[in-house]
Amino acid sequence: MKDPDFSNTVKVLDLTKRTMSCAGIWPEKTRERVFMFYATYLTLQCSLAVVDVTWNISDFTYVVSSLLENVFNLMALLKITLCRIKSKSLFKFLEDIRGDFLAEKYDSTEEKMAFLNYNQFSLRFVTLTLTFTVVTAWTYYLMSLATNIEMAMQLVGNTFQLCLLGYHTLLSQTEGEGGMLFTFFLVISCISSTLLAYCYMGECLITESSILGDSFYQSEWYNISRTEKKLMQICMMRSTKQMQLSSGKFCTLSLSTFSDVLKSSMAYFSVLRSME
């Protein structure tokens, strides 16, 4: 029997090295100037966000929007800072695990194949994570080129994520990896809850805008001036067309959209199963 090939096992470390080196926090070769640049930039961003939230604390919607946008900056700052503080420990950890990437470390073919399977899974996970990170970052900074493109990417991305997660979990169950089932439900809960939050807000906007005309009708309009009555008529005419949140101007965010995403994911999942 041919020995398993270990020549590509270090690719996952190479990808991690390139990513962390961009921030100057790769344990084997830290770059203080690069790290200080990013740390200073993120600290300034978070500090300005705190000041901005403090000044607009009475506007709850603005506060939530600002916190949602800047929480990622705070997470990035904490992570790169912890990596820099723990660089010596991480360096020792890397030295210890490098021996695991040598075929001589394992006595039997079964041990080698088990390591290669986990290594391939790690490589796919890191590659997928980096790809989504780059796409998400570029999407965020290119939002000015297309209205609501973030929502469009959210819907399309969630559809394929749910499909691929279900298919991967099915394969894991077939191979006897029962622990993946809990991970699947955990990840799918996070994805679904995020999508449900967007769709629920869109549904609330549709509902509230639909009953706006009735609210005007039920008000004491007979006690207001003629000018105000004319303005009320304009508002009632506008309320006949419901307001809605759109995703890339091709889809309306609502609870029906949420169910459509789940149905589409299951449809793609069935297609993948039929291709086995």
Phi and psi restraints in degrees (value plus and minus 20) as a CYANA .aco file:
   2 LYS   PHI     -90.9   -50.9
   2 LYS   PSI     116.1   156.1
   3 ASP   PHI     -87.9   -47.9
   3 ASP   PSI     122.0   162.0
   4 PRO   PHI     -80.0   -40.0
   4 PRO   PSI     126.2   166.2
   5 ASP   PHI    -105.8   -65.8
   5 ASP   PSI     101.0   141.0
   6 PHE   PHI    -124.3   -84.3
   6 PHE   PSI     -10.5    29.5
   7 SER   PHI     -89.0   -49.0
   7 SER   PSI     -46.0    -6.0
   8 ASN   PHI    -124.2   -84.2
   8 ASN   PSI     -10.1    29.9
   9 THR   PHI     -90.3   -50.3
   9 THR   PSI     -45.0    -5.0
  10 VAL   PHI    -105.3   -65.3
  10 VAL   PSI     -16.5    23.5
  11 LYS   PHI     -82.0   -42.0
  11 LYS   PSI     -56.2   -16.2
  12 VAL   PHI     -85.0   -45.0
  12 VAL   PSI     -55.8   -15.8
  13 LEU   PHI     -90.6   -50.6
  13 LEU   PSI     -56.8   -16.8
  14 ASP   PHI     -83.9   -43.9
  14 ASP   PSI     -62.4   -22.4
  15 LEU   PHI     -84.0   -44.0
  15 LEU   PSI     -62.0   -22.0
  16 THR   PHI     -84.8   -44.8
  16 THR   PSI     -59.2   -19.2
  17 LYS   PHI     -82.7   -42.7
  17 LYS   PSI     -64.8   -24.8
  18 ARG   PHI     -83.7   -43.7
  18 ARG   PSI     -60.1   -20.1
  19 THR   PHI     -86.6   -46.6
  19 THR   PSI     -69.3   -29.3
  20 MET   PHI     -90.6   -50.6
  20 MET   PSI     -47.9    -7.9
  21 SER   PHI     -87.6   -47.6
  21 SER   PSI     -47.7    -7.7
  22 CYS   PHI     -81.3   -41.3
  22 CYS   PSI     -49.5    -9.5
  23 ALA   PHI    -120.2   -80.2
  23 ALA   PSI     -16.9    23.1
  24 GLY   PHI      52.7    92.7
  24 GLY   PSI       3.4    43.4
  25 ILE   PHI    -138.1   -98.1
  25 ILE   PSI      -4.5    35.5
  26 TRP   PHI     -86.7   -46.7
  26 TRP   PSI     102.4   142.4
  27 PRO   PHI     -76.9   -36.9
  27 PRO   PSI     -54.1   -14.1
  28 GLU   PHI     -97.2   -57.2
  28 GLU   PSI     -36.7     3.3
  29 LYS   PHI    -176.4  -136.4
  29 LYS   PSI      63.8   103.8
  30 THR   PHI     -98.9   -58.9
  30 THR   PSI     124.0   164.0
  31 ARG   PHI    -140.3  -100.3
  31 ARG   PSI      83.4   123.4
  32 GLU   PHI     -81.8   -41.8
  32 GLU   PSI     -61.0   -21.0
  33 ARG   PHI     -84.7   -44.7
  33 ARG   PSI     -63.0   -23.0
  34 VAL   PHI     -85.8   -45.8
  34 VAL   PSI     -64.3   -24.3
  35 PHE   PHI     -81.9   -41.9
  35 PHE   PSI     -64.7   -24.7
  36 MET   PHI     -84.6   -44.6
  36 MET   PSI     -54.3   -14.3
  37 PHE   PHI     -81.8   -41.8
  37 PHE   PSI     -71.1   -31.1
  38 TYR   PHI     -88.2   -48.2
  38 TYR   PSI     -59.5   -19.5
  39 ALA   PHI     -84.4   -44.4
  39 ALA   PSI     -62.1   -22.1
  40 THR   PHI     -86.0   -46.0
  40 THR   PSI     -63.1   -23.1
  41 TYR   PHI     -82.1   -42.1
  41 TYR   PSI     -67.2   -27.2
  42 LEU   PHI     -88.3   -48.3
  42 LEU   PSI     -56.6   -16.6
  43 THR   PHI     -83.4   -43.4
  43 THR   PSI     -62.1   -22.1
  44 LEU   PHI     -83.9   -43.9
  44 LEU   PSI     -61.8   -21.8
  45 GLN   PHI     -82.1   -42.1
  45 GLN   PSI     -66.1   -26.1
  46 CYS   PHI     -86.6   -46.6
  46 CYS   PSI     -57.9   -17.9
  47 SER   PHI     -85.5   -45.5
  47 SER   PSI     -63.9   -23.9
  48 LEU   PHI     -85.0   -45.0
  48 LEU   PSI     -53.7   -13.7
  49 ALA   PHI     -85.8   -45.8
  49 ALA   PSI     -59.9   -19.9
  50 VAL   PHI     -83.5   -43.5
  50 VAL   PSI     -63.5   -23.5
  51 VAL   PHI     -83.4   -43.4
  51 VAL   PSI     -62.9   -22.9
  52 ASP   PHI     -83.7   -43.7
  52 ASP   PSI     -62.7   -22.7
  53 VAL   PHI     -85.4   -45.4
  53 VAL   PSI     -58.1   -18.1
  54 THR   PHI     -83.4   -43.4
  54 THR   PSI     -60.7   -20.7
  55 TRP   PHI     -90.1   -50.1
  55 TRP   PSI     -48.7    -8.7
  56 ASN   PHI    -134.9   -94.9
  56 ASN   PSI      13.5    53.5
  57 ILE   PHI     -83.6   -43.6
  57 ILE   PSI     -44.0    -4.0
  58 SER   PHI     -96.4   -56.4
  58 SER   PSI     -40.3    -0.3
  59 ASP   PHI    -112.8   -72.8
  59 ASP   PSI      75.5   115.5
  60 PHE   PHI     -83.0   -43.0
  60 PHE   PSI     -61.2   -21.2
  61 THR   PHI     -82.2   -42.2
  61 THR   PSI     -62.7   -22.7
  62 TYR   PHI     -86.4   -46.4
  62 TYR   PSI     -59.6   -19.6
  63 VAL   PHI     -82.3   -42.3
  63 VAL   PSI     -65.8   -25.8
  64 VAL   PHI     -82.9   -42.9
  64 VAL   PSI     -63.1   -23.1
  65 SER   PHI     -83.0   -43.0
  65 SER   PSI     -62.4   -22.4
  66 SER   PHI     -86.9   -46.9
  66 SER   PSI     -62.8   -22.8
  67 LEU   PHI     -84.1   -44.1
  67 LEU   PSI     -61.0   -21.0
  68 LEU   PHI     -82.0   -42.0
  68 LEU   PSI     -57.1   -17.1
  69 GLU   PHI     -96.3   -56.3
  69 GLU   PSI     -56.7   -16.7
  70 ASN   PHI    -113.6   -73.6
  70 ASN   PSI     -28.5    11.5
  71 VAL   PHI     -86.0   -46.0
  71 VAL   PSI     -50.0   -10.0
  72 PHE   PHI     -89.9   -49.9
  72 PHE   PSI     -55.9   -15.9
  73 ASN   PHI     -84.2   -44.2
  73 ASN   PSI     -60.9   -20.9
  74 LEU   PHI     -85.2   -45.2
  74 LEU   PSI     -62.0   -22.0
  75 MET   PHI     -83.3   -43.3
  75 MET   PSI     -62.5   -22.5
  76 ALA   PHI     -83.6   -43.6
  76 ALA   PSI     -61.3   -21.3
  77 LEU   PHI     -82.5   -42.5
  77 LEU   PSI     -64.8   -24.8
  78 LEU   PHI     -84.5   -44.5
  78 LEU   PSI     -60.5   -20.5
  79 LYS   PHI     -88.4   -48.4
  79 LYS   PSI     -66.3   -26.3
  80 ILE   PHI     -88.9   -48.9
  80 ILE   PSI     -51.3   -11.3
  81 THR   PHI     -88.4   -48.4
  81 THR   PSI     -62.9   -22.9
  82 LEU   PHI     -85.5   -45.5
  82 LEU   PSI     -59.8   -19.8
  83 CYS   PHI     -82.7   -42.7
  83 CYS   PSI     -57.8   -17.8
  84 ARG   PHI     -91.4   -51.4
  84 ARG   PSI     -60.5   -20.5
  85 ILE   PHI     -85.4   -45.4
  85 ILE   PSI     -59.9   -19.9
  86 LYS   PHI    -115.5   -75.5
  86 LYS   PSI       4.4    44.4
  87 SER   PHI     -82.5   -42.5
  87 SER   PSI     -57.3   -17.3
  88 LYS   PHI     -86.5   -46.5
  88 LYS   PSI     -62.6   -22.6
  89 SER   PHI     -85.3   -45.3
  89 SER   PSI     -60.1   -20.1
  90 LEU   PHI     -87.5   -47.5
  90 LEU   PSI     -53.6   -13.6
  91 PHE   PHI     -83.7   -43.7
  91 PHE   PSI     -64.4   -24.4
  92 LYS   PHI     -84.2   -44.2
  92 LYS   PSI     -58.2   -18.2
  93 PHE   PHI     -83.4   -43.4
  93 PHE   PSI     -61.9   -21.9
  94 LEU   PHI     -83.9   -43.9
  94 LEU   PSI     -59.8   -19.8
  95 GLU   PHI     -81.8   -41.8
  95 GLU   PSI     -58.2   -18.2
  96 ASP   PHI     -89.6   -49.6
  96 ASP   PSI     -58.3   -18.3
  97 ILE   PHI    -106.8   -66.8
  97 ILE   PSI     -34.4     5.6
  98 ARG   PHI     -82.3   -42.3
  98 ARG   PSI     -48.9    -8.9
  99 GLY   PHI     -86.7   -46.7
  99 GLY   PSI     -44.3    -4.3
 100 ASP   PHI     -90.5   -50.5
 100 ASP   PSI     -34.1     5.9
 101 PHE   PHI    -111.5   -71.5
 101 PHE   PSI      -9.8    30.2
 102 LEU   PHI    -126.3   -86.3
 102 LEU   PSI     116.7   156.7
 103 ALA   PHI     -84.9   -44.9
 103 ALA   PSI     -48.6    -8.6
 104 GLU   PHI     -87.3   -47.3
 104 GLU   PSI     -33.0     7.0
 105 LYS   PHI     -91.1   -51.1
 105 LYS   PSI     -41.2    -1.2
 106 TYR   PHI    -132.8   -92.8
 106 TYR   PSI     123.2   163.2
 107 ASP   PHI    -109.3   -69.3
 107 ASP   PSI     -51.2   -11.2
 108 SER   PHI    -145.8  -105.8
 108 SER   PSI     143.4   183.4
 109 THR   PHI     -85.9   -45.9
 109 THR   PSI     -54.3   -14.3
 110 GLU   PHI     -81.7   -41.7
 110 GLU   PSI     -62.1   -22.1
 111 GLU   PHI     -84.9   -44.9
 111 GLU   PSI     -59.6   -19.6
 112 LYS   PHI     -84.7   -44.7
 112 LYS   PSI     -63.5   -23.5
 113 MET   PHI     -87.1   -47.1
 113 MET   PSI     -56.6   -16.6
 114 ALA   PHI     -82.7   -42.7
 114 ALA   PSI     -63.7   -23.7
 115 PHE   PHI     -84.2   -44.2
 115 PHE   PSI     -62.9   -22.9
 116 LEU   PHI     -84.0   -44.0
 116 LEU   PSI     -56.6   -16.6
 117 ASN   PHI     -83.5   -43.5
 117 ASN   PSI     -65.8   -25.8
 118 TYR   PHI     -88.0   -48.0
 118 TYR   PSI     -54.4   -14.4
 119 ASN   PHI     -86.3   -46.3
 119 ASN   PSI     -61.7   -21.7
 120 GLN   PHI     -85.5   -45.5
 120 GLN   PSI     -58.2   -18.2
 121 PHE   PHI     -83.3   -43.3
 121 PHE   PSI     -62.6   -22.6
 122 SER   PHI     -83.2   -43.2
 122 SER   PSI     -61.2   -21.2
 123 LEU   PHI     -84.3   -44.3
 123 LEU   PSI     -63.1   -23.1
 124 ARG   PHI     -84.7   -44.7
 124 ARG   PSI     -59.8   -19.8
 125 PHE   PHI     -84.5   -44.5
 125 PHE   PSI     -66.3   -26.3
 126 VAL   PHI     -84.6   -44.6
 126 VAL   PSI     -62.7   -22.7
 127 THR   PHI     -83.1   -43.1
 127 THR   PSI     -65.0   -25.0
 128 LEU   PHI     -84.5   -44.5
 128 LEU   PSI     -61.4   -21.4
 129 THR   PHI     -83.9   -43.9
 129 THR   PSI     -65.2   -25.2
 130 LEU   PHI     -84.3   -44.3
 130 LEU   PSI     -59.3   -19.3
 131 THR   PHI     -83.1   -43.1
 131 THR   PSI     -67.7   -27.7
 132 PHE   PHI     -85.4   -45.4
 132 PHE   PSI     -55.5   -15.5
 133 THR   PHI     -84.8   -44.8
 133 THR   PSI     -65.8   -25.8
 134 VAL   PHI     -85.0   -45.0
 134 VAL   PSI     -64.9   -24.9
 135 VAL   PHI     -82.4   -42.4
 135 VAL   PSI     -62.7   -22.7
 136 THR   PHI     -84.6   -44.6
 136 THR   PSI     -62.3   -22.3
 137 ALA   PHI     -83.0   -43.0
 137 ALA   PSI     -65.7   -25.7
 138 TRP   PHI     -85.8   -45.8
 138 TRP   PSI     -57.6   -17.6
 139 THR   PHI     -82.5   -42.5
 139 THR   PSI     -60.6   -20.6
 140 TYR   PHI     -82.6   -42.6
 140 TYR   PSI     -63.1   -23.1
 141 TYR   PHI    -103.7   -63.7
 141 TYR   PSI     -29.8    10.2
 142 LEU   PHI    -128.4   -88.4
 142 LEU   PSI      -4.3    35.7
 143 MET   PHI     -83.5   -43.5
 143 MET   PSI     -45.4    -5.4
 144 SER   PHI     -87.3   -47.3
 144 SER   PSI     -36.5     3.5
 145 LEU   PHI    -103.3   -63.3
 145 LEU   PSI     -39.1     0.9
 146 ALA   PHI    -169.5  -129.5
 146 ALA   PSI     109.5   149.5
 147 THR   PHI     -87.7   -47.7
 147 THR   PSI     111.8   151.8
 148 ASN   PHI      37.6    77.6
 148 ASN   PSI      10.0    50.0
 149 ILE   PHI     -85.9   -45.9
 149 ILE   PSI     -46.3    -6.3
 150 GLU   PHI     -83.6   -43.6
 150 GLU   PSI     -61.8   -21.8
 151 MET   PHI     -86.7   -46.7
 151 MET   PSI     -57.7   -17.7
 152 ALA   PHI     -83.1   -43.1
 152 ALA   PSI     -64.1   -24.1
 153 MET   PHI     -84.6   -44.6
 153 MET   PSI     -54.7   -14.7
 154 GLN   PHI     -82.8   -42.8
 154 GLN   PSI     -67.0   -27.0
 155 LEU   PHI     -86.4   -46.4
 155 LEU   PSI     -68.3   -28.3
 156 VAL   PHI     -84.7   -44.7
 156 VAL   PSI     -63.8   -23.8
 157 GLY   PHI     -83.7   -43.7
 157 GLY   PSI     -63.3   -23.3
 158 ASN   PHI     -83.9   -43.9
 158 ASN   PSI     -57.0   -17.0
 159 THR   PHI     -80.2   -40.2
 159 THR   PSI     -69.0   -29.0
 160 PHE   PHI     -94.0   -54.0
 160 PHE   PSI     -52.2   -12.2
 161 GLN   PHI     -82.1   -42.1
 161 GLN   PSI     -68.0   -28.0
 162 LEU   PHI     -82.6   -42.6
 162 LEU   PSI     -60.1   -20.1
 163 CYS   PHI     -83.4   -43.4
 163 CYS   PSI     -69.9   -29.9
 164 LEU   PHI     -89.4   -49.4
 164 LEU   PSI     -55.2   -15.2
 165 LEU   PHI     -83.6   -43.6
 165 LEU   PSI     -63.7   -23.7
 166 GLY   PHI     -83.4   -43.4
 166 GLY   PSI     -61.1   -21.1
 167 TYR   PHI     -87.6   -47.6
 167 TYR   PSI     -62.1   -22.1
 168 HIS   PHI     -85.4   -45.4
 168 HIS   PSI     -58.3   -18.3
 169 THR   PHI     -85.6   -45.6
 169 THR   PSI     -58.8   -18.8
 170 LEU   PHI     -82.5   -42.5
 170 LEU   PSI     -62.4   -22.4
 171 LEU   PHI     -85.1   -45.1
 171 LEU   PSI     -59.1   -19.1
 172 SER   PHI     -84.7   -44.7
 172 SER   PSI     -59.7   -19.7
 173 GLN   PHI     -84.5   -44.5
 173 GLN   PSI     -57.7   -17.7
 174 THR   PHI     -84.6   -44.6
 174 THR   PSI     -55.7   -15.7
 175 GLU   PHI    -105.7   -65.7
 175 GLU   PSI     -17.1    22.9
 176 GLY   PHI      66.5   106.5
 176 GLY   PSI      -5.7    34.3
 177 GLU   PHI    -112.6   -72.6
 177 GLU   PSI      60.4   100.4
 178 GLY   PHI     -87.0   -47.0
 178 GLY   PSI     -43.7    -3.7
 179 GLY   PHI     -85.5   -45.5
 179 GLY   PSI     -40.5    -0.5
 180 MET   PHI     -89.9   -49.9
 180 MET   PSI     -41.3    -1.3
 181 LEU   PHI     -84.4   -44.4
 181 LEU   PSI     -63.4   -23.4
 182 PHE   PHI     -85.3   -45.3
 182 PHE   PSI     -61.7   -21.7
 183 THR   PHI     -82.3   -42.3
 183 THR   PSI     -59.0   -19.0
 184 PHE   PHI     -81.3   -41.3
 184 PHE   PSI     -68.3   -28.3
 185 PHE   PHI     -85.0   -45.0
 185 PHE   PSI     -53.5   -13.5
 186 LEU   PHI     -87.3   -47.3
 186 LEU   PSI     -67.0   -27.0
 187 VAL   PHI     -88.5   -48.5
 187 VAL   PSI     -63.2   -23.2
 188 ILE   PHI     -86.1   -46.1
 188 ILE   PSI     -49.9    -9.9
 189 SER   PHI     -87.0   -47.0
 189 SER   PSI     -61.6   -21.6
 190 CYS   PHI     -84.0   -44.0
 190 CYS   PSI     -65.7   -25.7
 191 ILE   PHI     -85.2   -45.2
 191 ILE   PSI     -66.3   -26.3
 192 SER   PHI     -86.2   -46.2
 192 SER   PSI     -58.7   -18.7
 193 SER   PHI     -86.0   -46.0
 193 SER   PSI     -58.5   -18.5
 194 THR   PHI     -84.4   -44.4
 194 THR   PSI     -66.7   -26.7
 195 LEU   PHI     -84.7   -44.7
 195 LEU   PSI     -59.2   -19.2
 196 LEU   PHI     -84.1   -44.1
 196 LEU   PSI     -55.8   -15.8
 197 ALA   PHI     -82.8   -42.8
 197 ALA   PSI     -65.3   -25.3
 198 TYR   PHI     -82.2   -42.2
 198 TYR   PSI     -67.5   -27.5
 199 CYS   PHI     -86.9   -46.9
 199 CYS   PSI     -56.1   -16.1
 200 TYR   PHI     -87.0   -47.0
 200 TYR   PSI     -60.0   -20.0
 201 MET   PHI     -83.1   -43.1
 201 MET   PSI     -59.4   -19.4
 202 GLY   PHI     -84.8   -44.8
 202 GLY   PSI     -58.5   -18.5
 203 GLU   PHI     -85.4   -45.4
 203 GLU   PSI     -60.6   -20.6
 204 CYS   PHI     -83.0   -43.0
 204 CYS   PSI     -60.3   -20.3
 205 LEU   PHI     -83.7   -43.7
 205 LEU   PSI     -61.8   -21.8
 206 ILE   PHI     -83.0   -43.0
 206 ILE   PSI     -64.7   -24.7
 207 THR   PHI     -84.9   -44.9
 207 THR   PSI     -67.1   -27.1
 208 GLU   PHI     -86.2   -46.2
 208 GLU   PSI     -59.6   -19.6
 209 SER   PHI     -89.9   -49.9
 209 SER   PSI     -47.0    -7.0
 210 SER   PHI     -92.1   -52.1
 210 SER   PSI     -52.5   -12.5
 211 ILE   PHI    -114.6   -74.6
 211 ILE   PSI     -16.1    23.9
 212 LEU   PHI     -83.3   -43.3
 212 LEU   PSI     -60.8   -20.8
 213 GLY   PHI     -82.6   -42.6
 213 GLY   PSI     -59.9   -19.9
 214 ASP   PHI     -84.4   -44.4
 214 ASP   PSI     -54.7   -14.7
 215 SER   PHI     -85.4   -45.4
 215 SER   PSI     -59.9   -19.9
 216 PHE   PHI     -84.0   -44.0
 216 PHE   PSI     -61.7   -21.7
 217 TYR   PHI     -84.8   -44.8
 217 TYR   PSI     -57.2   -17.2
 218 GLN   PHI    -101.2   -61.2
 218 GLN   PSI     -27.7    12.3
 219 SER   PHI     -96.8   -56.8
 219 SER   PSI     150.3   190.3
 220 GLU   PHI    -105.0   -65.0
 220 GLU   PSI      44.5    84.5
 221 TRP   PHI     -87.3   -47.3
 221 TRP   PSI     -42.2    -2.2
 222 TYR   PHI     -94.6   -54.6
 222 TYR   PSI     -28.6    11.4
 223 ASN   PHI    -122.6   -82.6
 223 ASN   PSI     -12.3    27.7
 224 ILE   PHI    -128.2   -88.2
 224 ILE   PSI     150.8   190.8
 225 SER   PHI     -96.5   -56.5
 225 SER   PSI     147.0   187.0
 226 ARG   PHI     -83.5   -43.5
 226 ARG   PSI     -59.0   -19.0
 227 THR   PHI     -82.1   -42.1
 227 THR   PSI     -62.3   -22.3
 228 GLU   PHI     -87.2   -47.2
 228 GLU   PSI     -52.6   -12.6
 229 LYS   PHI     -85.1   -45.1
 229 LYS   PSI     -60.1   -20.1
 230 LYS   PHI     -84.3   -44.3
 230 LYS   PSI     -61.3   -21.3
 231 LEU   PHI     -84.1   -44.1
 231 LEU   PSI     -57.0   -17.0
 232 MET   PHI     -86.0   -46.0
 232 MET   PSI     -56.5   -16.5
 233 GLN   PHI     -83.2   -43.2
 233 GLN   PSI     -59.7   -19.7
 234 ILE   PHI     -82.2   -42.2
 234 ILE   PSI     -63.5   -23.5
 235 CYS   PHI     -84.0   -44.0
 235 CYS   PSI     -59.0   -19.0
 236 MET   PHI     -88.0   -48.0
 236 MET   PSI     -57.3   -17.3
 237 MET   PHI     -84.6   -44.6
 237 MET   PSI     -58.8   -18.8
 238 ARG   PHI     -88.3   -48.3
 238 ARG   PSI     -52.0   -12.0
 239 SER   PHI     -91.4   -51.4
 239 SER   PSI     -33.5     6.5
 240 THR   PHI     -88.5   -48.5
 240 THR   PSI     -41.6    -1.6
 241 LYS   PHI    -125.3   -85.3
 241 LYS   PSI      89.5   129.5
 242 GLN   PHI     -86.5   -46.5
 242 GLN   PSI     125.8   165.8
 243 MET   PHI    -102.5   -62.5
 243 MET   PSI     131.4   171.4
 244 GLN   PHI    -176.4  -136.4
 244 GLN   PSI     133.8   173.8
 245 LEU   PHI    -112.4   -72.4
 245 LEU   PSI     108.1   148.1
 246 SER   PHI    -130.4   -90.4
 246 SER   PSI     136.2   176.2
 247 SER   PHI    -134.2   -94.2
 247 SER   PSI      81.0   121.0
 248 GLY   PHI      43.9    83.9
 248 GLY   PSI       1.3    41.3
 249 LYS   PHI      42.9    82.9
 249 LYS   PSI      -2.9    37.1
 250 PHE   PHI    -143.6  -103.6
 250 PHE   PSI     -26.5    13.5
 251 CYS   PHI    -170.6  -130.6
 251 CYS   PSI     119.5   159.5
 252 THR   PHI    -114.5   -74.5
 252 THR   PSI     111.9   151.9
 253 LEU   PHI     -98.8   -58.8
 253 LEU   PSI      96.1   136.1
 254 SER   PHI    -178.4  -138.4
 254 SER   PSI     155.7   195.7
 255 LEU   PHI     -85.5   -45.5
 255 LEU   PSI     -50.6   -10.6
 256 SER   PHI     -86.5   -46.5
 256 SER   PSI     -54.8   -14.8
 257 THR   PHI     -85.4   -45.4
 257 THR   PSI     -59.1   -19.1
 258 PHE   PHI     -80.6   -40.6
 258 PHE   PSI     -64.6   -24.6
 259 SER   PHI     -87.1   -47.1
 259 SER   PSI     -53.5   -13.5
 260 ASP   PHI     -85.3   -45.3
 260 ASP   PSI     -58.5   -18.5
 261 VAL   PHI     -83.2   -43.2
 261 VAL   PSI     -63.9   -23.9
 262 LEU   PHI     -83.9   -43.9
 262 LEU   PSI     -60.8   -20.8
 263 LYS   PHI     -85.0   -45.0
 263 LYS   PSI     -61.6   -21.6
 264 SER   PHI     -84.7   -44.7
 264 SER   PSI     -59.7   -19.7
 265 SER   PHI     -82.2   -42.2
 265 SER   PSI     -63.4   -23.4
 266 MET   PHI     -87.0   -47.0
 266 MET   PSI     -54.6   -14.6
 267 ALA   PHI     -85.4   -45.4
 267 ALA   PSI     -66.2   -26.2
 268 TYR   PHI     -85.1   -45.1
 268 TYR   PSI     -55.2   -15.2
 269 PHE   PHI     -82.7   -42.7
 269 PHE   PSI     -61.0   -21.0
 270 SER   PHI     -85.6   -45.6
 270 SER   PSI     -56.5   -16.5
 271 VAL   PHI     -83.6   -43.6
 271 VAL   PSI     -63.8   -23.8
 272 LEU   PHI     -82.4   -42.4
 272 LEU   PSI     -60.0   -20.0
 273 ARG   PHI     -85.0   -45.0
 273 ARG   PSI     -58.0   -18.0
 274 SER   PHI     -89.7   -49.7
 274 SER   PSI     -38.3     1.7
 275 MET   PHI    -107.3   -67.3
 275 MET   PSI     -25.1    14.9
